[in-house]
Amino acid sequence: MVCYFTKPIDMKLLLTVIYFLISAVCFAQSKKSNVFIITTDGFRWEELFKGADSSLINNSNYVKDTSLTKQMFWDVSDNLRRQKLMPFFWNVIAKKGQLFGNRNLDNKVNVKNLYKISYPGYNEILTGYADPIPILNAPVQNKNYNVLEFLNKQSAFKGKVAAFSSWNIMPYIFNEERSGFTVNSGYEMLNDKNELSEMIDSVQKNARKSKTRNDGLTYLSAKEYIEQHHPKVLFLGLGETDECAHEGRYDLYLQKAAAFDKMVADLWYYIQTDPFYKDNTSLIITTDHGRGKKGKDWRTHGFWIKGSGETWMAMMGPEILPEGEINIPQQIWQKQIAATIATLAGENFVTKQHSIAPSINIAVQPSAAIMYTTKVL
């Protein structure tokens, strides 16, 4: 059969299509990568990209010692303030990875769900679906199929998926019994027979209990599990930024954000010095919702609070180009994260239950190029 073209062929377009097709095939045939998903609850994009808020750090209603807090976190320059607050994000991720969500650069990350609270937010991150049915922050088993559950059923990841969280509602969001992978939340014991695990469990037994475990304990529990079991996919959900904001303690909110930055730095150092993870592990870091913008609204969030749907995201890994702070106009939706997690793991997240939002359009190394889209209705 002979094919005739009625119009001249655009060779540049043809070569581009061929390049992406070859790259996509190469990526699909590449080894399966490890993926760590890290969240800090209710942390605003404003602090990530601009550092401490002058209207809050100077307010004695929200900061017990304004002078000391300003010594720790204040500078007249946005760039210096954000580096003071989160040095790992701005000295490492900004050089080796990508950061999305600086709305001053018209780069936007938003939740798609209507409710802008934690359960719907984590559901959206993990399932690729903004469920329209109201779900309160309550111990209700999630009917929606999640990406970690999907990955745990793939041969390359079976038995190598785990989730650790400070918030004790996360097992219900994961639907732990149905999902079948390790979930450790709240003040849940590790029950591993080694000295450090037993020490962590001893501290947890004597800690003052609340719905949100101390983030330091959550991180130590997760890291101990990582060292002992080497999961290929890990979810680490920290929660004290949101807790301190609800309490109206902006000083503690900043301190918990700085502590979160240190934990991510420590985890990345471990990843890069462990042969199992080195140069074969990607990080996706984000939050479940935003917060109010003005006055006392910063303390809370929800569909009635302006700013609650505005979030952010960061990525770093061997296949992700070091583009730094993304400064192009762009709209990313939270529900795109689930497919992106699977894509970075070398899998295609699908379910018959509902349609999955497509992966995020991120800049990847040429050998791992994939055709993404960010237009989601």
Buried (B, 14 or more C-beta within 10 A) or exposed (E): EEEEEEEEEEEEEEEEEEEEEEBBEBBEEEEBBBBBBBBBBBBBBBBBBBBBBEEBBBBEEBBEEBEEBBEBBBBEEEEEBBBBBBBBBBEBBBEBBBBBBBBEBEBBBBBBBBBBBBBBBBBBBBBBBBBEEEBEBEEEEBEBBBBBBBBBEBEBBEEBBBBBBBBBBBBBBBBBEEBBBBBBBBBBBBEBEEEBBEEBBEBBEEEEEEBBBBBBBBBBBBBBBBBBEBBBBBBBBBBBBBBBBBEBBBBBBBBBBBBBBBBBBEBBEBBEEEEEBEEBBBBBBBBBBBBBBEEEBBBBBBEEBEBBBBBBBBBBBBBBBEBBBBEEEBEBBBBBBBBBBBBBBBBEBEBEEEEBBBBBBBEBBEEBBBEBEBEBE
